[in-house]
Amino acid sequence: MSIYQKFCKEVTDNEGNLKSIGLDYPENFNFGYDVVDAVADTEPQKTALVWCNTENQEHIFTFSDVKKFSNQMANVFKKSGLKRGDRVMVVLKRHYEYWFAAVALHKLGITMIPATHMLTVNDLVYRIKASKVSAIVCTAQNDVPEKIKSALEKAQTTCTLWTVQTNAEGFRNLTDEMQSASDELSRAETHVTDHMLLYFTSGTTGYPKGVIHDFSYPLAHIVTAKYWHQAVDGGLHFTVAETGWAKASWGKIYGQWLIGSAVMVYDFDNFDPKQLTSVINKYGVTSFCAPPTVYRYLVRKGIPDMPSLKHASTAGEMLAPEVFRLFTERTGLPLCEGYGQTETTLLMGNFKGQTPVEGSMGTISPFYNIELRGKNGEPTPVGEIGEVVIVPPQHGRQVGVFCDYLDNKEQYDYVWRGGVYHTGDAAYMDENGRYWFHGRFDDIIKTGGFRVGPYEVENVLMEHPAVTECSVLGVPDALRGQAIKAVIILSQGFEASKELEKEIKDFCNSKLAEYKWIRIIEFTKEMPKTISGKIRRTELRNRA
């Protein structure tokens, strides 16, 4: 029996499709003790983490190893005065120490703040001041220690500082301190409603919001791992995301370990499709998840045979139909898209037992009660665009939805107005019960009395060989209210010209309904983006 079955009851049909799922967990549920240590005590040699890097180093850690090293790290933290309710920022890239740190902090009831090493000094200043961190654990690479010291100086504050593996001036060496720490740890008192994780969103329209999840959050990822990623007990799941992003929580630790799957970690800085696929083949990865950008590179560079791979999934942005088709033709594996937010876990997906349809988010996760609603809260008919909202259960709490915004009760109350959680995302449901994403509600283009989701136009644009990246938005137009504008980064070998502009327009508009026609094209060298790589449509609109 996998450990997750202690905490939930699934109802499936004869084909294994999930129909409903309910949770049953103690008030002091703690992923560190109740999952990691529990597996370590019953199956000490079960593989938890397979790690390698670009220097051909590798480590394979069992659950017993993770228990031992997380206990040692927790004892270092305790000795330094860190305690339940404190906040610790973790900037560890894809270093294996991240997994020890996460479990150690969870065991002590300390809120972990994952952050990417790509943050600038000003990014760090904002996060340090907003979250009032007690300590920071970071990589010694990529000038991260220097940036953190500069940020602390700018923020006019101090905190305990550790690096891992390598010394850095002004930082303690956590790797060294762990070696002399005990690997025994008494269970600390924590509660399931304690704050476990604090993620800063990418901030596409303003300053990043601090999204807080409590200790029940890992349990909501059982559906993510088992029914969307289709990770399996004894398998090896590989999600590409760096640990600074919420996607790492989706695919690199909680749900996977709950269902008994090991996690594959490839520690790299620069993406190389050939290296990525060689890792999949060398270690026998069974399930894989990456953003559409990765699949786009894989398709363009040529996909080798990957015989161990049984399932592939994607999320984070819309997937071009061309990439879906080419990947499936080459591997025999359909790409299973999924949808959710930093504030939630997986809300919709192409789940186990379903046949994925290119471009569709799939169906609603049985874990949630989700509706599409119009501006006034009315249900949206089939085929019409509405906002995705989560209706909480009448009794009990909604596990899997964030418990607060950091110091922003006004914003929290706003997204929960009317007693439902407003995602701000637009979608429609077709006659087969499948859902189709149409971007943020703010991104919907209203042209000539019609509503157009930017992604449906972008998907057609991406089919043209001259287009390597694009963003579609509405701009003021006296005749139509808004006209559809495409901002395009050209592929190598193409140059901007009036002739190319006309060619792209003709190519796309011949495939689009007239009300979706592209009226304006702007060629650009780069897109304004958040640090997580999401295009800032607001900035594009402001310069239009």
Buried (B, 14 or more C-beta within 10 A) or exposed (E): EBBBEBBBEBEBEEEEBBEEBEBEBEEBBBBBBBBBBBBBEEBEEBBBBBBBBEEEEEEBBBBBBBBBBBBBBBBBBBEBEBEBEBBBBBBBBBBBBBBBBBBBBBBBBBBBBBBBBBBEBEBBBBBBBBBEBBBBBBBBBBEBBEBBBBBBEBBEEEBBBBBBBEEBEEBBBBBEBBEEBEBEBEEBEBBBEBBBBBBBBBBBBEEBBBBBBBBBBBBBBBBBBBBBBBBBBEBBBBBBBBBBBBBBBBBBBBBBBBBBBBBBBBBBEEEEBEEBBBBBBEBBBBBBBBBBBBBBBBBEEEBBEBEBBBBBBBBBBBBBBBBBBBBBEBBEBBBBBBBBBBBBBBBBBBBBEBEBBBBBBBBBBBBBBBBBBEEEBEEBEEEEBBBBBBBBEEEEBBBBBBBBBBEBEEEBEEBBEEEBBBBBBBBBBEEEEBBBBBBBBEBBBEBBEBBBBBBBBBBBBBBBEBBBBBBBBBBEBEEBBBBBBBBBBBEEEBEBEEEBBEEBBEBBBEEBEEBBBBBBBBBBEEBBBBBBBBBBBBBBBEEB
